[in-house]
Amino acid sequence: MITVPHVNYLAVLVSGIAIFLLGGLWYSALFKKPWVRLMGKSPEELQSAAPGPLPFILAFLCGFAIALAMAIVLNHFQPLTILRSINIAVVCWIGFAAATSFATAVFSGTPRALWLINSGYNLVSFIIAAIIETLWR
């Protein structure tokens, strides 16, 4: 049986919401034009490929999963400081998100700039979750 260490579920929920909001900001205000161009589709094609609320619900659930996993990982590195939690988030990003997504991008022909936009979002998401969960222990 798998046991989940004690985590602050309210902090996890807030972290998940923060990651979700970051995604909206990241892919609309900050990187919309280059992201759409690098995807090779029009904004209309992207909207019609993912209509309705389901993509947003799934994006939130993914952010919540990231936040929960980060909370569990952070529990193994006590005592926590902000700097230490950021370092842990960066290591998690390098080892899990960046390495796997980069290998996939190389073999699938994904433009490096697109990988940087998408992976940069993951890095910032990991860091935000780590900071919130460290401050809110």
C-alpha positions in Angstrom: 0.0 0.0 0.0 1.2 3.5 -0.9 1.1 6.0 1.9 1.1 9.7 1.1 3.1 11.8 3.6 1.3 14.6 5.4 0.9 17.6 3.1 -0.9 20.9 3.4 -3.8 20.2 0.9 -4.9 23.8 1.0 -1.4 24.9 -0.1 -1.5 22.2 -2.8 -4.9 23.5 -4.0 -3.6 27.1 -4.0 -0.5 26.0 -5.8 -2.6 24.2 -8.4 -4.7 27.3 -9.0 -1.5 29.4 -9.3 -0.1 27.0 -11.9 -3.4 27.1 -13.8 -3.4 30.9 -13.7 0.2 31.0 -14.8 -0.7 28.9 -17.8 -3.3 31.4 -18.8 -0.9 34.2 -18.5 2.0 32.3 -20.1 0.1 31.1 -23.2 -2.0 34.2 -23.7 -0.2 37.4 -22.6 3.5 36.4 -22.5 4.1 34.0 -25.3 0.9 33.8 -27.3 2.2 35.0 -30.7 5.4 33.0 -30.8 3.7 29.9 -29.3 0.9 30.0 -31.9 3.4 30.6 -34.8 5.6 27.7 -33.6 2.6 25.4 -33.3 2.0 26.0 -37.0 -1.7 26.6 -36.5 -4.0 29.5 -36.5 -5.5 30.7 -33.2 -8.9 29.5 -34.6 -7.5 26.0 -35.3 -6.1 25.8 -31.8 -9.4 26.8 -30.3 -11.4 24.4 -32.4 -9.1 21.5 -31.5 -9.9 22.0 -27.8 -13.4 23.3 -27.4 -15.4 23.8 -24.3 -14.3 23.6 -20.6 -12.7 20.2 -20.7 -9.2 21.4 -21.7 -9.3 23.9 -18.8 -10.4 21.3 -16.3 -7.6 18.9 -17.5 -5.1 21.8 -17.3 -6.1 22.5 -13.7 -5.9 18.8 -12.8 -2.4 18.6 -14.2 -1.4 21.7 -12.2 -2.9 20.1 -9.1 -0.9 16.9 -9.7 2.3 18.9 -10.1 1.5 20.7 -6.8 0.8 17.5 -5.0 3.9 15.8 -6.2 6.0 18.8 -5.3 4.5 18.8 -1.8 5.4 15.2 -1.4 9.0 15.7 -2.6 9.5 18.7 -0.5 8.6 16.7 2.6 11.8 14.7 2.2 14.0 17.7 2.4 13.4 19.2 5.8 14.2 21.8 7.0 13.0 23.9 4.0 14.0 27.4 3.1 12.9 29.3 0.0 16.2 28.8 -1.7 16.4 25.1 -0.9 12.8 24.6 -2.2 13.6 26.5 -5.4 16.7 24.3 -5.9 14.6 21.2 -5.4 12.0 22.4 -7.9 14.8 23.1 -10.5 16.3 19.6 -10.0 12.8 18.0 -10.3 12.3 20.0 -13.5 15.7 19.1 -15.0 15.4 15.4 -14.1 11.7 14.8 -14.9 10.1 17.5 -17.1 13.0 19.0 -19.1 14.9 15.8 -19.8 11.9 13.8 -20.9 10.3 16.6 -22.9 13.5 17.5 -24.6 14.2 14.0 -25.8 10.7 13.8 -27.1 11.1 17.2 -28.8 14.4 16.1 -30.5 12.9 13.0 -32.0 9.5 14.6 -32.9 11.1 17.6 -34.7 9.6 20.1 -32.3 11.2 23.5 -32.7 13.6 24.3 -29.9 11.9 27.7 -29.3 8.6 25.9 -28.8 10.2 23.5 -26.4 11.7 26.4 -24.5 8.3 28.1 -24.2 6.6 24.9 -23.0 9.4 23.8 -20.8 9.9 27.2 -19.3 6.2 27.2 -18.2 6.9 23.9 -16.4 10.0 25.3 -14.7 8.2 28.3 -13.4 5.2 26.1 -12.4 7.5 23.9 -10.3 9.2 26.9 -8.7 5.8 28.6 -7.9 4.5 25.4 -6.3 7.7 24.9 -4.3 7.6 28.5 -3.0 3.9 28.5 -2.0 4.3 25.1 -0.3 7.4 26.1 1.6 5.9 29.4 2.9 2.6 27.7 3.8 3.8 24.8 5.9 
